[in-house]
Amino acid sequence: MIRLALYFYVFLLPFAYLWEVMFGFMSQLKPYRLAGIVLIGLFSVAWAGGKMRVRLDRYDKTYLFFLGLSVVLALLWNLMEGANISGIPHMVIVFLSAVVPYLVIKNMGLSAVDAEKLLRVFVIGVCVSMVVALAAGTSMIDGRLVAFLDNPNRLAFALAVSLHTLIGQIIFGRRRARLSSYVFRGALVIGLAISLIFTGSRAAIVATVASFVIYSIPLLHRRGSARASRFGRAAAFVPIMVIAGGILYSVYDTYQAHSAAIRRYEVGDSGYSGRLDIWRGAWAVSVDHYFIGVGTSQYRMYHRKYMAKLDKLYDSKVADKDLVVHSDYFEMLTSAGALGLILFISMLVSIYRRLSRSARSLERRESALPAIVLPLFVLVLTFGVFHTQVYDPQYFFLMALVTLSARGFSRQSVPQRSTMGRLRQPLSAST
């Protein structure tokens, strides 16, 4: 049952705003949160019965320290200067619906094969959500494509993760794909790439291109026949990329005058100049609060005030709304201060070093995940420069797999000890 709940949780992540889009009513009980409640409940029963143990590695402790520190700082500034603390209830929801499932995934004894299966389930969820959204009447031309998410950038991130997974499995999968599977995955890649274009997310495209370069590490560090085989698969993927490039150029040329999302790629769009204003405001907030941090998700409460203090705005529209900081790194600085940012960056550097070493020694691996996870991590790092995603459940799901890869997966199945032993059984052992 816990396996099924985990699959449903991951599958439903791209359906966050299903009720709002399909039925027109607002609800905090998002589909993935309902699945998360079931997942946490089943895990808690297993833990109470001694069938599961919770162990925190240093990455888990860093996240928990950051979240706890940012809540304490929000309360501190509320006492000192009466600051708004409406971000705390949001953090409670994030903790229950994203952080706790992250910890559950980390403590299920997953192997690399199991983790790759979860990544495939996420890709299936993204693809199904796109099909359902378009069938329900969502337009790819009017505005920016969001499907069942509240923000086109979140959809763009999910699409980019899916593209990485599909391409990485074709190149680094243990077995060569059949022609039918090759064509099917190629068609999915083209469809997801077109969808990515219509999100209008320039940051996602930049991050996707930058992270694809990282595939050179596992390709170049293989030897002999394994290296030749992977280069052969990569070469076989070239026709798909050529076809995709031609289709994307045609889409851009055809819809440039009709789609607001496509027009965002034109030179001179003010999107990034607006981010510069936001980051300047975030820096000013940090300076005025002695680089201690103002607490979780609190920058939004200071945004308009600090936009008014700036001498000149590159994009005046950013002063009219209560905006978030649009960067994971500035979010860390404003929420948890210089200490939080230093710990966050130190954690990321540690993860990158471990994943990089793993990507250089991929011989005789049972899963493609070790080759895929480093580019995925670089995608997270690059995308996080331009968007705040550290509170997103998709982010925590992906980071669960990333930190598991950095820490090391379980090598074998956990033996069953009772009728509830299935709750501890790795996913691969039951398939």
C-alpha positions in Angstrom: 0.0 0.0 0.0 2.8 2.4 0.8 4.3 1.8 -2.6 0.9 2.6 -4.3 0.5 5.8 -2.2 4.0 6.9 -3.2 3.2 6.3 -6.9 0.0 8.3 -6.6 1.7 11.2 -4.8 4.4 11.5 -7.4 1.9 11.1 -10.3 -0.4 13.8 -9.0 2.3 16.4 -8.5 1.6 18.0 -11.9 -2.2 18.1 -11.1 -1.9 20.6 -8.2 -4.7 22.9 -9.4 -7.0 20.2 -10.9 -10.0 21.2 -8.9 -9.7 24.9 -9.8 -9.2 24.2 -13.6 -11.7 21.4 -14.1 -14.4 22.2 -11.5 -13.9 25.9 -10.7 -13.5 25.8 -6.9 -10.5 26.6 -4.7 -9.3 24.1 -2.2 -6.2 23.6 -0.1 -6.7 19.9 -0.5 -4.7 19.5 -3.7 -4.7 16.1 -5.2 -1.1 15.4 -4.4 -1.7 16.6 -0.8 -4.5 14.0 -0.4 -2.1 11.3 -1.7 0.6 12.7 0.7 -1.7 12.4 3.7 -2.3 8.7 2.8 1.4 8.2 2.2 2.4 9.8 5.6 -0.3 7.8 7.4 0.9 4.5 6.0 4.5 5.3 6.8 3.6 6.4 10.3 1.8 3.1 11.0 4.8 1.2 9.7 7.1 3.4 11.8 5.0 3.0 14.9 5.1 -0.8 14.4 8.9 -0.8 14.2 8.8 -1.6 10.5 10.3 1.7 9.4 13.1 3.8 10.8 13.7 7.5 10.2 17.3 8.5 9.7 18.3 12.0 8.8 21.4 12.6 6.7 23.2 16.0 6.6 21.2 17.2 3.7 17.9 16.5 5.5 19.3 18.3 8.6 20.3 21.3 6.5 16.8 21.6 5.0 15.2 21.2 8.4 17.6 23.8 10.0 16.8 26.3 7.2 13.0 25.8 7.6 13.2 26.1 11.4 15.5 29.1 11.4 13.3 31.0 8.9 10.2 30.4 11.1 12.0 31.6 14.2 13.3 34.7 12.4 9.8 35.6 11.2 8.5 35.4 14.8 11.5 37.4 16.0 10.9 40.3 13.6 7.2 40.2 14.4 8.0 40.8 18.1 10.6 43.5 17.3 8.9 45.5 14.6 5.4 44.0 14.2 6.3 42.3 10.9 3.6 40.3 9.2 4.0 36.6 9.7 1.4 35.3 7.2 4.2 33.2 5.6 4.3 30.8 8.6 1.0 29.0 7.8 2.3 28.6 4.2 5.5 27.1 5.6 3.4 24.6 7.7 1.6 23.5 4.5 4.9 23.2 2.7 6.4 21.1 5.5 3.5 18.7 5.6 2.9 18.3 1.9 6.4 18.5 0.6 9.1 18.1 3.2 7.6 15.2 5.1 7.0 13.2 1.8 10.6 14.1 1.0 11.7 12.4 4.2 9.4 9.5 3.6 11.1 8.9 0.2 14.5 9.2 1.8 13.7 6.5 4.4 12.0 3.9 2.3 15.2 2.0 1.5 15.0 2.7 -2.3 17.5 1.4 -4.8 18.6 3.3 -7.8 16.2 1.2 -9.9 13.3 2.1 -7.6 14.2 5.8 -7.8 14.3 5.7 -11.6 10.8 4.1 -11.6 9.5 7.0 -9.5 11.0 9.5 -12.0 9.2 7.6 -14.8 6.0 7.9 -12.8 6.5 11.7 -12.6 7.1 11.9 -16.3 3.9 9.9 -16.9 2.0 12.3 -14.7 3.4 15.3 -16.6 2.4 13.8 -19.9 -1.1 12.8 -18.8 -1.7 16.2 -17.2 -0.8 17.9 -20.5 -3.1 15.7 -22.5 -6.0 16.2 -20.0 -5.5 19.9 -19.8 -5.5 20.3 -23.6 -8.5 18.0 -23.9 -10.3 20.2 -21.3 -9.9 23.2 -23.5 -6.6 24.8 -22.3 -5.2 26.9 -25.1 -1.5 26.8 -26.0 -1.7 30.2 -27.7 -3.7 32.5 -25.4 -1.3 33.6 -22.7 1.3 31.2 -21.2 0.7 27.5 -20.8 0.2 26.4 -17.2 -1.9 23.2 -17.5 -2.8 22.2 -13.9 -0.2 24.3 -12.1 -0.5 27.8 -10.8 2.5 29.2 -12.6 4.0 28.6 -16.1 7.5 28.4 -14.7 6.5 25.4 -12.5 5.1 23.7 -15.5 8.3 24.5 -17.4 10.4 23.0 -14.7 8.3 19.8 -14.8 8.6 19.6 -18.5 12.4 20.1 -18.4 12.7 17.3 -15.8 10.7 15.0 -18.1 12.8 15.9 -21.1 15.9 15.0 -19.2 14.5 11.7 -18.0 13.4 10.6 -21.4 16.6 11.5 -23.2 18.8 10.2 -20.4 17.0 6.8 -20.4 17.5 6.5 -24.2 21.2 7.2 -24.0 22.1 5.5 -20.7 19.4 2.9 -20.2 20.7 -0.6 -19.4 19.1 -2.1 -22.5 18.8 -0.7 -26.0 15.4 0.6 -26.8 13.4 -1.1 -29.5 12.5 0.9 -32.5 8.9 1.4 -31.4 10.1 2.6 -28.0 12.7 4.9 -29.6 10.0 6.5 -31.9 7.5 6.8 -29.0 10.0 8.5 -26.7 11.2 10.7 -29.5 7.6 11.8 -30.1 7.2 12.5 -26.4 10.4 14.6 -26.4 9.1 16.7 -29.3 5.7 17.2 -27.7 7.2 18.2 -24.4 9.7 20.5 -26.0 6.8 22.3 -27.9 4.9 22.6 -24.6 8.0 24.0 -22.9 8.2 26.7 -25.6 4.6 27.7 -24.9 5.2 28.2 -21.2 7.2 31.3 -22.1 9.8 30.4 -19.5 13.2 31.6 -20.7 14.9 30.5 -17.5 13.7 26.9 -18.0 15.0 26.8 -21.6 18.4 28.3 -20.5 18.6 25.8 -17.6 17.7 22.9 -19.8 20.3 23.7 -22.5 23.0 24.3 -19.8 22.2 21.1 -18.0 22.2 19.0 -21.2 25.9 19.8 -21.5 26.5 17.9 -18.3 25.7 14.6 -20.1 29.2 14.8 -21.6 30.7 13.8 -18.2 29.2 10.2 -18.1 29.7 9.9 -21.9 33.4 10.9 -21.9 34.3 8.9 -18.8 33.1 5.6 -20.1 35.6 3.2 -21.6 35.8 0.7 -24.4 32.6 -0.8 -25.7 30.4 0.9 -23.1 31.6 4.3 -24.3 31.1 3.4 -28.0 27.6 2.1 -27.1 26.5 5.3 -25.4 27.9 7.4 -28.2 26.0 5.3 -30.6 22.8 5.9 -28.7 23.5 9.6 -28.5 24.1 9.6 -32.3 20.9 7.7 -32.9 19.1 10.5 -31.0 20.4 13.2 -33.4 17.5 12.7 -36.0 15.0 13.3 -33.2 16.8 16.5 -32.3 16.9 17.7 -35.9 13.2 17.0 -36.3 12.4 18.7 -33.0 14.6 21.7 -34.0 12.7 22.1 -37.3 9.3 21.8 -35.6 10.2 24.3 -32.9 11.5 26.8 -35.4 8.2 26.4 -37.4 6.2 26.8 -34.2 8.1 30.0 -33.3 7.7 31.4 -36.8 4.0 30.6 -37.0 2.9 31.8 -33.6 5.2 34.6 -32.9 2.6 37.2 -33.7 -0.2 35.4 -31.9 1.2 34.0 -28.7 2.2 36.1 -25.7 4.4 33.2 -24.5 6.4 33.1 -27.8 6.8 36.9 -27.8 8.6 36.6 -24.5 11.6 35.2 -26.4 12.0 38.4 -28.4 15.1 40.5 -27.6 14.2 43.5 -25.5 11.6 41.9 -23.3 11.7 43.4 -19.8 11.4 40.2 -17.8 14.9 40.0 -16.6 15.3 43.7 -15.9 12.3 43.3 -13.5 14.2 40.5 -11.8 17.1 42.9 -11.3 14.8 45.3 -9.5 13.5 42.5 -7.3 16.9 41.3 -6.4 18.0 44.8 -5.6 15.0 45.0 -3.3 15.9 41.7 -1.7 19.5 42.8 -1.1 18.2 46.1 0.5 15.9 44.1 2.8 18.9 41.9 3.8 21.1 44.9 4.5 18.5 46.6 6.6 18.0 43.5 8.7 21.7 42.9 9.3 21.9 39.8 7.0 20.1 37.9 9.7 17.1 37.2 7.5 13.4 38.3 7.8 11.9 34.8 7.9 10.1 32.3 5.7 8.4 33.7 2.6 8.5 37.2 4.2 10.1 39.2 1.3 6.7 39.5 -0.3 5.6 41.7 2.7 8.5 44.1 2.2 8.5 44.1 -1.6 6.5 47.3 -2.4 8.1 49.3 0.4 11.6 48.5 -0.9 10.7 49.1 -4.6 9.6 52.6 -3.5 13.0 53.1 -2.0 15.0 52.3 -5.1 16.3 55.3 -7.1 15.4 53.9 -10.4 13.4 50.8 -11.6 14.3 49.0 -14.8 10.8 47.7 -15.0 8.2 49.9 -13.2 5.5 47.1 -13.3 7.3 45.2 -10.5 6.4 47.9 -8.0 2.6 47.3 -8.4 2.4 43.8 -7.0 3.5 41.9 -3.9 6.1 39.7 -5.6 8.3 36.9 -4.3 12.1 37.2 -4.7 12.4 35.1 -7.9 15.6 33.3 -6.9 16.3 30.4 -4.6 19.6 32.0 -3.5 18.1 35.4 -2.7 15.2 33.6 -1.0 17.7 31.9 1.3 19.4 35.2 2.0 16.2 37.1 2.8 14.6 34.2 4.7 17.5 32.7 6.7 20.2 35.3 6.3 23.8 35.0 5.4 24.2 31.9 7.6 21.3 30.1 5.8 22.7 31.0 2.4 26.2 29.8 3.2 24.8 26.5 4.5 22.6 26.1 1.5 25.4 26.7 -1.0 27.7 24.4 1.0 25.1 21.7 0.7 24.8 22.2 -3.0 28.5 22.1 -3.5 28.8 18.8 -1.5 26.0 17.2 -3.6 27.6 18.3 -6.9 30.9 16.8 -5.9 29.4 13.5 -4.9 27.2 13.2 -8.0 30.1 14.2 -10.3 32.3 11.4 -8.9 29.4 9.0 -9.3 28.9 10.1 -12.9 32.5 9.3 -13.8 32.2 5.7 -12.7 29.1 4.2 -14.3 30.3 0.8 -15.3 27.9 -2.1 -14.7 25.2 0.1 -13.2 21.6 -1.4 -13.1 20.0 2.0 -13.6 20.3 5.1 -15.8 19.6 7.3 -12.8 23.3 7.9 -11.9 23.9 9.4 -15.3 20.6 11.4 -15.3 20.7 12.8 -11.8 23.7 15.1 -12.3 22.2 17.0 -15.2 18.9 17.1 -13.3 20.7 18.7 -10.4 22.4 21.3 -12.6 18.9 22.0 -14.0 17.8 22.7 -10.4 20.8 24.9 -9.7 20.4 27.0 -12.9 16.6 27.3 -12.8 16.9 28.3 -9.1 18.9 31.4 -10.1 15.8 32.9 -11.7 12.9 31.4 -9.8 12.0 30.5 -6.2 11.3 26.8 -6.1 12.6 25.7 -2.7 9.0 25.5 -1.4 7.6 23.6 -4.3 6.7 19.9 -3.8 8.2 19.1 -7.3 11.5 20.5 -6.1 11.5 18.4 -2.9 10.6 15.2 -4.8 13.5 15.8 -7.2 15.9 16.7 -4.4 14.9 13.5 -2.5 16.2 11.5 -5.5 19.2 13.8 -5.9 20.3 13.6 -2.2 19.7 9.8 -2.2 22.0 9.5 -5.2 24.6 11.7 -3.4 24.3 9.7 -0.2 24.0 6.3 -1.8 21.1 4.0 -2.4 20.2 0.7 -0.8 21.9 -2.1 -2.6 19.4 -4.9 -1.9 15.9 -5.6 -0.8 14.9 -5.4 2.9 13.7 -8.8 4.1 10.1 -9.2 5.2 9.7 -9.9 8.9 5.9 -9.9 9.2 2.7 -9.3 7.3 3.5 -5.6 7.4 7.0 -6.3 5.9 5.8 -5.2 2.5 5.8 -1.7 3.7 9.6 -1.9 3.9 10.1 -3.8 0.7 11.8 -1.7 -2.0 9.7 -1.0 -5.0 11.8 -3.0 -7.4 11.3 -6.2 -5.3 7.6 -6.2 -5.9 7.6 -5.6 -9.7 
